[in-house]
């Protein structure tokens, strides 16, 4: 089965840039979605189709995907960005959804 | 405003059954595919099942195949997940989510399910 690998945690100072990687075999050939989940809340889509941003998501959030790594980038990080971030793809070979293990962003 | 509201949460004994519902509003329900995703306490998100718009195609994670059934009633704007022969490892918050390219653009508030004797 397809596996997505994320670091358990990333720390960043306020106002700096956070980069959260998501590794997978040839992930660059798949569409990657990113979710933000704050404690006690439901996940929120922050990036879809690798780099598109839903309405209402600040342009500080951006995404890229190439080779074996997709990356969620959060610029000018704020305290309110502190959350767990999950990457996700649809594996067309097995017809299954796959999530990364999640990365806790500490500001 | 798009809303997904789950119900049916609760405590169930091992081997028992439970049905979760997800009522949708704010969009044309019958035009969309849907997923169920679960999250065990303190753990990550795990995809469970997906259904297409007219119920002709349903797929499941291996861990629930043969025990869980996804269904929908387009007349009632409602998605369902029937959980049968539940196990302690099925304890989780269950989320319904509207499909967007294999992911989910809108999520419900979550329905906690506890499997315990």
Interface residues (C-beta under 8 A of the other chain):
Chain A: X31 X33 X35 X37 X42 X43 X44 X45 X48 X49 X54 X86 X88 X89 X90 X95 X96 X97 X98 X99 X100 X101 X102
Chain B: X35 X37 X44 X45 X46 X47 X50 X59 X61 X95 X97 X100 X101 X102 X103 X104 X105 X106 X107 X108 X109 X110
